[in-house]
Amino acid sequence: GGYYGRLFLNVAGREPSGLIPEAEYEATRDELIRKIESMVDHDGNPMGNKAWKPDALYTSQNGVAPDLIVIFGELKWRSVGSLGHNSMYTFENDTGPDEANHAERGIFMMNNAPGQSSGERSGLHLWDVHCTILDLFGLEPAQGALGKSALRH
């Protein structure tokens, strides 16, 4: 799996040496989305890339948001943070070995929870992990804490 890409454009009036005129900013982003999403892999097969304008995904921003957020091939391909490669495609991480990676959906695994049957559970939220860990130790979450224990789903 790979990492999502953050694409920053060199926009006139925003960056000191900006080249993309502000009047062409949205059209440029739209064109890049079309081109990124139509990319093919090294064998000529569609990659299945997705590109978004950040405000389509998030209701607010902290710091400097990228102009586009890109996922290459459902994270089967990675976005690397370096330039100057001999190919548009890379089959290795540019910073060394990597034993784990990001995913669009989280994963929560637990083994041998007392009195619990095993198997897949659906409908869990990230906040439920915190409540589940506390529950395993016999502790209650703080009042107003979000989530609920997976042991009680």
C-alpha positions as CSV (number, residue, x, y, z in Angstrom):
1,G,0.0,0.0,0.0
2,G,0.9,3.6,-0.4
3,Y,0.5,7.0,1.0
4,Y,-1.9,9.7,-0.1
5,G,-0.4,12.6,-2.0
6,R,-0.7,16.3,-1.2
7,L,-0.3,18.4,-4.3
8,F,0.6,22.1,-3.9
9,L,0.3,24.4,-6.8
10,N,2.5,27.5,-7.4
11,V,-0.2,30.1,-7.5
12,A,0.4,33.7,-8.4
13,G,-0.4,36.1,-5.6
14,R,-0.2,33.3,-3.0
15,E,3.4,32.1,-3.5
16,P,6.3,34.5,-3.9
17,S,7.1,33.1,-7.4
18,G,3.6,31.9,-8.3
19,L,3.0,31.0,-11.9
20,I,-0.6,29.9,-12.1
21,P,-2.9,33.0,-12.4
22,E,-5.5,33.2,-9.7
23,A,-8.2,33.4,-12.4
24,E,-7.0,30.0,-13.7
25,Y,-6.7,28.3,-10.3
26,E,-10.0,26.3,-10.3
27,A,-9.7,25.3,-13.9
28,T,-6.1,24.1,-13.3
29,R,-7.3,22.0,-10.3
30,D,-10.2,20.6,-12.3
31,E,-7.8,19.7,-15.2
32,L,-5.3,18.0,-12.8
33,I,-8.1,16.0,-11.2
34,R,-9.2,14.7,-14.7
35,K,-5.6,13.9,-15.7
36,I,-4.7,12.2,-12.4
37,E,-7.9,10.1,-12.4
38,S,-7.3,9.0,-16.0
39,M,-3.7,7.8,-15.4
40,V,-2.6,4.3,-16.4
41,D,0.0,2.1,-14.8
42,H,3.2,0.8,-16.3
43,D,1.2,-1.9,-18.1
44,G,-1.3,0.5,-19.5
45,N,-4.1,-0.4,-17.1
46,P,-6.2,2.2,-15.4
47,M,-4.8,3.0,-12.0
48,G,-8.1,3.9,-10.3
49,N,-6.7,7.2,-8.9
50,K,-8.9,9.6,-7.0
51,A,-8.1,13.3,-6.5
52,W,-10.1,15.7,-4.3
53,K,-10.1,19.4,-3.5
54,P,-9.7,19.5,0.3
55,D,-12.9,21.3,0.9
56,A,-14.8,18.4,-0.6
57,L,-13.4,16.2,2.2
58,Y,-13.0,18.5,5.2
59,T,-15.2,21.2,6.7
60,S,-12.2,23.1,8.1
61,Q,-8.4,23.3,7.7
62,N,-5.5,23.6,10.1
63,G,-2.4,25.2,8.7
64,V,-1.7,25.2,4.9
65,A,-4.0,22.9,3.0
66,P,-2.8,21.2,-0.2
67,D,-4.5,22.2,-3.4
68,L,-5.4,18.6,-4.1
69,I,-5.4,15.4,-2.2
70,V,-4.6,12.3,-4.2
71,I,-4.9,8.6,-3.6
72,F,-3.1,6.5,-6.2
73,G,-4.7,3.1,-7.2
74,E,-6.7,2.7,-4.0
75,L,-3.4,3.0,-2.1
76,K,-1.9,0.1,-4.1
77,W,0.6,2.8,-5.4
78,R,2.4,5.2,-3.2
79,S,3.0,8.9,-3.6
80,V,6.7,9.6,-2.9
81,G,8.1,12.9,-1.7
82,S,11.1,13.1,-4.0
83,L,11.8,14.2,-7.6
84,G,14.1,13.2,-10.3
85,H,13.4,9.5,-10.8
86,N,13.9,7.8,-14.1
87,S,10.3,6.7,-14.3
88,M,6.9,8.0,-13.4
89,Y,6.3,4.8,-11.4
90,T,8.2,3.6,-8.4
91,F,8.0,0.1,-6.9
92,E,9.9,0.9,-3.7
93,N,9.6,3.5,-1.0
94,D,12.0,6.4,-1.6
95,T,12.9,6.6,2.1
96,G,13.6,3.0,2.9
97,P,11.7,-0.1,4.1
98,D,8.1,0.4,5.4
99,E,6.3,-2.3,7.3
100,A,2.9,-0.6,7.6
101,N,0.9,1.9,5.8
102,H,-2.2,4.1,5.7
103,A,-5.6,3.1,4.6
104,E,-8.9,4.9,4.0
105,R,-10.7,2.8,6.6
106,G,-9.3,2.1,10.0
107,I,-8.7,-1.3,11.5
108,F,-9.2,-2.5,15.0
109,M,-8.2,-6.0,16.1
110,M,-8.6,-7.5,19.5
111,N,-7.8,-11.1,20.6
112,N,-9.1,-13.0,23.6
113,A,-11.3,-10.3,25.1
114,P,-12.8,-11.9,28.2
115,G,-16.2,-13.5,27.5
116,Q,-16.3,-12.3,24.0
117,S,-16.9,-14.3,20.8
118,S,-14.6,-13.7,17.9
119,G,-15.5,-12.4,14.5
120,E,-16.0,-9.3,12.6
121,R,-17.8,-6.3,14.1
122,S,-19.2,-3.5,12.1
123,G,-20.3,0.0,13.0
124,L,-17.3,0.8,15.2
125,H,-15.8,4.2,15.3
126,L,-12.3,5.4,16.1
127,W,-13.6,6.8,19.4
128,D,-14.7,3.2,20.4
129,V,-11.1,2.0,20.6
130,H,-10.4,4.3,23.6
131,C,-13.6,3.2,25.4
132,T,-12.8,-0.5,24.7
133,I,-9.3,-0.2,26.2
134,L,-10.7,1.5,29.3
135,D,-13.4,-1.2,29.5
136,L,-10.8,-4.0,29.4
137,F,-9.2,-2.4,32.5
138,G,-12.5,-2.0,34.2
139,L,-12.4,1.8,33.9
140,E,-15.1,4.2,32.8
141,P,-14.5,6.8,30.2
142,A,-14.6,10.4,31.3
143,Q,-18.0,12.0,31.3
144,G,-18.8,13.3,27.8
145,A,-16.2,11.1,26.1
146,L,-17.2,10.1,22.6
147,G,-17.6,6.4,21.7
148,K,-18.6,3.2,23.4
149,S,-16.8,0.0,24.2
150,A,-16.7,-2.7,21.4
151,L,-17.3,-5.2,24.2
152,R,-20.8,-3.7,24.6
153,H,-21.8,-3.4,20.9
